[in-house]
Amino acid sequence: MNYIDPFGLEPYAEYPSAQAAGEQAVRDINPQSIKDGVEYAGRLCTYANGSCFYTPPNKGGKDWSYDGVCPTGTKAAGNYHTHGSYDKRYDNENFSEDDKRNLDKDNLPGLLGTPQGQIKMYTPLPNSPLHGTVQTVGSGAK
């Protein structure tokens, strides 16, 4: 695999779970997201051996991001994204309804990095759009 990583992150490294991969992805890119004031996003994927990894972050805009796709031969396990820096026009310390709708559609969990450095996880509740569970699973990601 040929890959140049301008941020010095470790996408494709193996983690024991999608949550662990997502937490590391957020820890790795959230400081840059806050500095740039834009969202970044990527996928959480599973290798055939069951270990998980995160894809390189895609740079988005002030209120949007694209998480991409998992590489051929791997399986989607969720996504991660950040909300950039504080902006009084948004509740960017929390998942938006659009964030939740996208995760509900895939029925896969997502991790969020916030401007205050919190790492939150949304887990969809089947057949109950927008009512999945939200947990704070980490902090200090800034």
RABEL-V303779 format. One record per residue. N is the residue number from 0. RES is the residue in one small letter. SS is DSSP state (H for helix, E for strand, C for the rest). Layout:
n:N res:RES ss:SS
n:N res:RES ss:SS
//
This chain:
n:0 res:m ss:C
n:1 res:n ss:C
n:2 res:y ss:C
n:3 res:i ss:C
n:4 res:d ss:C
n:5 res:p ss:C
n:6 res:f ss:C
n:7 res:g ss:C
n:8 res:l ss:C
n:9 res:e ss:C
n:10 res:p ss:C
n:11 res:y ss:C
n:12 res:a ss:C
n:13 res:e ss:C
n:14 res:y ss:E
n:15 res:p ss:C
n:16 res:s ss:C
n:17 res:a ss:H
n:18 res:q ss:H
n:19 res:a ss:H
n:20 res:a ss:H
n:21 res:g ss:H
n:22 res:e ss:H
n:23 res:q ss:H
n:24 res:a ss:H
n:25 res:v ss:H
n:26 res:r ss:H
n:27 res:d ss:H
n:28 res:i ss:H
n:29 res:n ss:H
n:30 res:p ss:H
n:31 res:q ss:H
n:32 res:s ss:H
n:33 res:i ss:H
n:34 res:k ss:H
n:35 res:d ss:H
n:36 res:g ss:C
n:37 res:v ss:C
n:38 res:e ss:C
n:39 res:y ss:E
n:40 res:a ss:E
n:41 res:g ss:E
n:42 res:r ss:E
n:43 res:l ss:E
n:44 res:c ss:E
n:45 res:t ss:E
n:46 res:y ss:C
n:47 res:a ss:C
n:48 res:n ss:C
n:49 res:g ss:C
n:50 res:s ss:C
n:51 res:c ss:E
n:52 res:f ss:E
n:53 res:y ss:E
n:54 res:t ss:C
n:55 res:p ss:C
n:56 res:p ss:C
n:57 res:n ss:E
n:58 res:k ss:E
n:59 res:g ss:C
n:60 res:g ss:C
n:61 res:k ss:C
n:62 res:d ss:C
n:63 res:w ss:C
n:64 res:s ss:C
n:65 res:y ss:C
n:66 res:d ss:C
n:67 res:g ss:C
n:68 res:v ss:C
n:69 res:c ss:C
n:70 res:p ss:C
n:71 res:t ss:C
n:72 res:g ss:C
n:73 res:t ss:C
n:74 res:k ss:E
n:75 res:a ss:E
n:76 res:a ss:E
n:77 res:g ss:E
n:78 res:n ss:E
n:79 res:y ss:E
n:80 res:h ss:E
n:81 res:t ss:E
n:82 res:h ss:C
n:83 res:g ss:C
n:84 res:s ss:C
n:85 res:y ss:C
n:86 res:d ss:C
n:87 res:k ss:C
n:88 res:r ss:C
n:89 res:y ss:C
n:90 res:d ss:C
n:91 res:n ss:C
n:92 res:e ss:C
n:93 res:n ss:C
n:94 res:f ss:C
n:95 res:s ss:C
n:96 res:e ss:H
n:97 res:d ss:H
n:98 res:d ss:H
n:99 res:k ss:H
n:100 res:r ss:H
n:101 res:n ss:H
n:102 res:l ss:H
n:103 res:d ss:H
n:104 res:k ss:H
n:105 res:d ss:H
n:106 res:n ss:C
n:107 res:l ss:C
n:108 res:p ss:C
n:109 res:g ss:E
n:110 res:l ss:E
n:111 res:l ss:E
n:112 res:g ss:E
n:113 res:t ss:C
n:114 res:p ss:C
n:115 res:q ss:C
n:116 res:g ss:C
n:117 res:q ss:C
n:118 res:i ss:E
n:119 res:k ss:E
n:120 res:m ss:E
n:121 res:y ss:E
n:122 res:t ss:E
n:123 res:p ss:C
n:124 res:l ss:C
n:125 res:p ss:C
n:126 res:n ss:C
n:127 res:s ss:C
n:128 res:p ss:C
n:129 res:l ss:C
n:130 res:h ss:C
n:131 res:g ss:C
n:132 res:t ss:E
n:133 res:v ss:E
n:134 res:q ss:E
n:135 res:t ss:E
n:136 res:v ss:E
n:137 res:g ss:E
n:138 res:s ss:C
n:139 res:g ss:C
n:140 res:a ss:C
n:141 res:k ss:C
//
